[in-house]
Amino acid sequence: MAAAAHRAAHQLLEHGSIFSDPLAVRILGQDAELAARAAREQPARRRMRLFIAMRTRFAEDALAAAVECGVRQLVVLGAGLDTYAYRSPWGDRVRIFEVDHPATQAWKRARLANAGIEEPPWLSFAPVQFEQEALADGLRAAEFDPGQQSFFTWLGVVPYLTEAAIWTTLGFIAGVPGGAHLVFDYADPPESLSPEMRAYYDLGAARVEALGEKWLTHFEPQDLHSKLASFGFREIEDLGPPEIRARYFLSYTGPLPERGGHVLRATTVGS
Ligand SMILES: C[S@@+](CC[C@H](N)C(=O)[O-])C[C@H]1O[C@@H](n2cnc3c(N)ncnc32)[C@H](O)[C@@H]1O
């Protein structure tokens, strides 16, 4: 809900300048106005809002390029209220699998029905609790074809998982025989942040912990890259705060943190 509220507020406050999503407001129904009001009243929310808009734009741009090079399946891991499946430009050319915690998925489907957003024929749902169930089983039951080149997005999920669940999921993705592309986001370890970013992080961490959804896992970029390489991922493109600013926020002139949130793309295709 929080991520979707930021995307909706981005449409209403910044007119989707980083990430344009015609369904972001609609899927929230009456909650969209609340999201916009919270964004206006709490300017400190802007940093997270723009990060979420940026990570989704990064993922969708990478997906579009990969579809042109042969991707035929998209797996949205921890889909939440992500709307890509309902506005996909690819039609039957790209099958889409939304994987999520069973409770979140049931809640989303009820919201879609309320908003009058149709579930398209190219979309399948795979309810999976990452800490307890194998992604492979959930996708098999949804008729995912491991022989096809596939694209996985995993946005806003990794920090909530244990390292064990993260490695299991990465191992599965790396082993998809048809080849896999992957985009996910993660955060630098809190103890490595500047005092300003640490204070911002602590506020967010306290908020999610109070909701019973603690941030569990952070990575040192070099350690993560080595791990990804050991799984067989290549072409690792990792945008930390300086690279994100250079690519998406050149007009930003405020203080520039060196550490914070990252968005990363990697692939097994061509190896
Ligand atoms: C912050 S939301 C991000 C949602 C969406 N990807 C986005 O960017 O808006 C985190 C998502 O991870 C899912 N999630 C968290 N822990 C999970 C777990 N153990 N198993 C399955 N899904 C999980 C939640 O259900 C939720 O959809």
PDBQT file of the ligand as one rigid body, heavy atoms in Angstrom, charges set to zero:
ROOT
HETATM    1  C1  LIG A 301       6.880  -2.898  -0.267  1.00  0.00    +0.000 C 
HETATM    2  S1  LIG A 301       5.821  -4.020  -1.098  1.00  0.00    +0.000 S 
HETATM    3  C2  LIG A 301       6.356  -3.795  -2.781  1.00  0.00    +0.000 C 
HETATM    4  C3  LIG A 301       5.277  -4.136  -3.758  1.00  0.00    +0.000 C 
HETATM    5  C4  LIG A 301       5.577  -3.874  -5.223  1.00  0.00    +0.000 C 
HETATM    6  N1  LIG A 301       6.666  -4.691  -5.717  1.00  0.00    +0.000 N 
HETATM    7  C5  LIG A 301       5.824  -2.423  -5.467  1.00  0.00    +0.000 C 
HETATM    8  O1  LIG A 301       6.942  -2.045  -5.844  1.00  0.00    +0.000 OA
HETATM    9  O2  LIG A 301       4.897  -1.648  -5.281  1.00  0.00    +0.000 OA
HETATM   10  C6  LIG A 301       6.480  -5.585  -0.602  1.00  0.00    +0.000 C 
HETATM   11  C7  LIG A 301       5.813  -6.780  -1.265  1.00  0.00    +0.000 C 
HETATM   12  O3  LIG A 301       6.556  -7.948  -0.873  1.00  0.00    +0.000 OA
HETATM   13  C8  LIG A 301       5.666  -8.964  -0.522  1.00  0.00    +0.000 C 
HETATM   14  N2  LIG A 301       6.318  -9.838   0.464  1.00  0.00    +0.000 N 
HETATM   15  C9  LIG A 301       7.009  -9.463   1.568  1.00  0.00    +0.000 A 
HETATM   16  N3  LIG A 301       7.432 -10.558   2.233  1.00  0.00    +0.000 NA
HETATM   17  C10 LIG A 301       6.996 -11.628   1.518  1.00  0.00    +0.000 A 
HETATM   18  C11 LIG A 301       7.126 -13.027   1.676  1.00  0.00    +0.000 A 
HETATM   19  N4  LIG A 301       7.767 -13.544   2.729  1.00  0.00    +0.000 N 
HETATM   20  N5  LIG A 301       6.548 -13.840   0.766  1.00  0.00    +0.000 NA
HETATM   21  C12 LIG A 301       5.892 -13.326  -0.302  1.00  0.00    +0.000 A 
HETATM   22  N6  LIG A 301       5.756 -12.001  -0.528  1.00  0.00    +0.000 NA
HETATM   23  C13 LIG A 301       6.294 -11.169   0.382  1.00  0.00    +0.000 A 
HETATM   24  C14 LIG A 301       4.456  -8.249   0.070  1.00  0.00    +0.000 C 
HETATM   25  O4  LIG A 301       3.298  -9.060   0.003  1.00  0.00    +0.000 OA
HETATM   26  C15 LIG A 301       4.374  -7.015  -0.821  1.00  0.00    +0.000 C 
HETATM   27  O5  LIG A 301       3.585  -7.254  -1.968  1.00  0.00    +0.000 OA
ENDROOT
TORSDOF 0
